[in-house]
Amino acid sequence: MAIKEILVVDDEIGIRELLSEILFDEGYHVHLAENAAQARSFRMQQAPHLVLLDIWMPETDGIALLKEWVAQGLLTMPVVMMSGHGTIETALEATRIGAVDFLEKPISLQKLLDTVAKAIQHSDAHHATATPHASEPMPQEWAQLFDMSLREARDQFDSQYLKYHMDKESGNMRVVAEKAGLERTHLYRKLKQLGLRVNKK
């Protein structure tokens, strides 16, 4: 099993080092960022399996960074928010935007490990079902569509639409072509263009 990559974003060096040591001992590969700028730069290079993101940071806070990733279509990994000043309103806002969970400081060891394991499972389940199964666009994905060019948004919709019907019809491409109103040759050309594979059950 591949080592899971976790990005810890927190402006407090003590918190970063503590979480890094704990997660490293649990077998995770940990990357550290002390502010949103470093986290932004890291995300542009690669997508970790999980991000632990502090809410209260100077300049750009965690909520603003989360919104930025959503708008740019970069929220492809689970994000768990952290805060020592957490309120239920803040937690609800973060999960509404796209975070999968919320940790309140001081973070207990067991709560940290349980939340990380749960979020990693969420990430694995999402990636395991992304190709053969359809996923309905979560308001978050609609927001991402509106920030794309018309061509990119159309391709994204076409991809979701065709994955839905291929899954629904168990890979019967004759029926999928009929439902989509396309000739079979056009349908296969479209699938190749979108990078979709036919998975017959």
C-alpha distance (Angstrom), angle and dihedral (degrees) to the residues before:
residue distance angle dihedral
M1 . . .
A2 3.80 . .
I3 3.78 118.2 .
K4 3.80 111.1 -102.7
E5 3.80 117.1 -120.7
I6 3.83 117.0 -138.4
L7 3.80 126.0 -173.1
V8 3.82 115.0 -154.0
V9 3.82 113.8 -161.1
D10 3.82 115.4 -170.6
D11 3.80 133.7 131.6
E12 3.82 92.3 -142.9
I13 3.80 110.4 87.9
G14 3.81 91.9 -156.7
I15 3.80 92.0 56.7
R16 3.80 92.4 46.2
E17 3.79 93.3 50.6
L18 3.81 94.1 44.6
L19 3.80 94.3 50.0
S20 3.79 90.4 43.7
E21 3.80 92.6 54.3
I22 3.81 94.0 45.9
L23 3.80 95.0 46.9
F24 3.82 92.8 42.8
D25 3.81 89.4 54.3
E26 3.81 88.2 52.6
G27 3.80 90.5 56.7
Y28 3.81 100.7 -100.1
H29 3.81 124.9 134.6
V30 3.81 104.4 -125.9
H31 3.81 128.8 -156.8
L32 3.81 121.8 -170.9
A33 3.79 132.9 -145.9
E34 3.81 124.4 177.5
N35 3.80 96.6 -161.9
A36 3.79 144.1 12.1
A37 3.81 92.7 -92.5
Q38 3.82 92.3 60.0
A39 3.81 91.3 43.6
R40 3.80 90.3 49.5
S41 3.80 91.2 50.7
F42 3.82 92.4 48.5
R43 3.81 92.5 49.3
M44 3.79 91.2 52.5
Q45 3.81 88.3 57.8
Q46 3.80 99.5 43.8
A47 3.80 145.0 -12.1
P48 3.82 113.9 -117.3
H49 3.79 122.2 -150.3
L50 3.82 90.0 -115.1
V51 3.80 140.5 6.1
L52 3.81 123.7 -151.0
L53 3.80 101.8 -159.0
D54 3.80 126.5 -170.1
I55 3.80 114.3 -140.0
W56 3.79 100.7 -151.8
M57 3.81 110.2 58.9
P58 3.82 131.8 139.6
E59 3.80 120.0 -97.3
T60 3.83 99.6 0.0
D61 3.81 115.6 26.9
G62 3.79 126.0 -150.3
I63 3.80 95.5 -101.3
A64 3.82 91.2 53.7
L65 3.81 91.2 48.4
L66 3.81 90.8 48.9
K67 3.81 90.4 52.0
E68 3.80 89.6 48.1
W69 3.81 92.4 54.0
V70 3.80 90.5 48.3
A71 3.81 92.4 50.5
Q72 3.81 91.8 48.5
G73 3.80 94.9 46.3
L74 3.82 90.7 -115.3
L75 3.81 98.3 120.4
T76 3.80 92.7 100.4
M77 3.81 94.5 130.7
P78 3.81 131.8 58.6
V79 3.79 115.3 -93.2
V80 3.81 124.1 -157.0
M81 3.80 114.4 -162.7
M82 3.83 121.7 -140.7
S83 3.78 129.1 -161.5
G84 3.78 140.9 158.8
H85 3.76 89.9 -156.8
G86 3.78 97.1 48.4
T87 3.77 122.8 160.6
I88 3.77 128.3 -178.8
E89 3.81 88.5 -112.4
T90 3.80 91.8 56.7
A91 3.79 91.7 46.6
L92 3.78 91.8 49.5
E93 3.80 91.9 48.3
A94 3.81 91.6 50.6
T95 3.82 93.4 49.6
R96 3.80 91.1 44.5
I97 3.80 89.4 54.8
G98 3.79 93.9 48.6
A99 3.83 112.4 -77.5
V100 3.80 114.7 134.0
D101 3.81 97.5 -149.5
F102 3.81 146.4 -5.9
L103 3.82 131.3 -128.0
E104 3.79 121.9 -163.2
K105 3.82 119.0 -148.8
P106 2.93 133.2 -90.1
I107 3.80 83.2 54.3
S108 3.79 116.0 -152.9
L109 3.79 116.4 -133.6
Q110 3.79 95.3 -121.7
K111 3.81 93.5 45.1
L112 3.81 89.8 51.4
L113 3.80 94.5 49.8
D114 3.80 93.7 44.1
T115 3.80 92.6 49.0
V116 3.81 93.5 46.2
A117 3.82 92.6 48.3
K118 3.80 91.1 48.5
A119 3.81 92.7 48.6
I120 3.82 92.0 47.7
Q121 3.81 89.8 51.8
H122 3.80 88.1 50.3
S123 3.81 89.0 53.0
D124 3.81 93.4 47.6
A125 3.80 92.4 47.9
H126 3.79 91.2 49.7
H127 3.80 93.5 51.4
A128 3.80 93.1 43.4
T129 3.79 92.3 56.4
A130 3.78 99.1 35.0
T131 3.81 97.8 87.9
P132 3.81 107.6 39.6
H133 3.77 98.5 27.6
A134 3.75 131.8 59.0
S135 3.78 122.0 -114.8
E136 3.74 121.6 -158.2
P137 3.80 116.1 -129.3
M138 4.59 102.0 -92.1
P139 4.58 92.4 -145.4
Q140 3.77 75.9 -101.1
E141 3.81 92.8 71.6
W142 3.79 91.7 48.3
A143 3.81 89.0 55.0
Q144 3.79 88.6 52.8
L145 3.81 91.1 51.0
F146 3.79 92.1 55.5
D147 3.80 90.7 55.1
M148 3.81 92.8 54.6
S149 3.77 129.0 83.4
L150 3.82 114.2 -93.6
R151 3.82 90.7 -105.9
E152 3.82 92.7 50.9
A153 3.80 92.1 46.0
R154 3.82 91.4 49.4
D155 3.82 91.4 50.3
Q156 3.81 90.2 48.7
F157 3.81 91.3 51.3
D158 3.81 92.8 44.7
S159 3.80 89.9 51.0
Q160 3.83 93.4 51.0
Y161 3.82 91.4 43.5
L162 3.79 95.1 51.3
K163 3.82 94.0 42.6
Y164 3.80 88.6 53.1
H165 3.81 93.8 52.6
M166 3.82 94.4 41.4
D167 3.79 89.4 53.5
K168 3.81 93.0 43.5
E169 3.83 92.7 49.9
S170 3.83 94.3 41.0
G171 3.80 92.2 -119.2
N172 3.82 96.2 -52.2
M173 3.79 96.5 150.4
R174 3.81 94.5 -171.8
V175 3.79 90.5 61.6
V176 3.82 92.3 40.9
A177 3.81 90.0 53.2
E178 3.81 90.2 50.6
K179 3.81 92.7 48.4
A180 3.81 91.6 47.7
G181 3.81 93.0 44.5
L182 3.81 92.1 -125.4
E183 3.78 134.2 129.0
R184 3.81 111.8 -111.6
T185 3.81 93.4 -114.3
H186 3.81 90.6 50.4
L187 3.79 90.5 47.4
Y188 3.83 93.4 52.3
R189 3.80 90.2 46.6
K190 3.80 89.3 51.9
L191 3.81 92.5 49.0
K192 3.80 91.0 50.7
Q193 3.80 90.6 49.1
L194 3.82 91.2 51.6
G195 3.81 93.0 44.3
L196 3.81 93.4 -118.6
R197 3.78 123.0 150.0
V198 3.78 126.7 -147.0
N199 3.81 109.3 -119.6
K200 3.79 111.7 -172.4
K201 3.77 115.7 -162.0
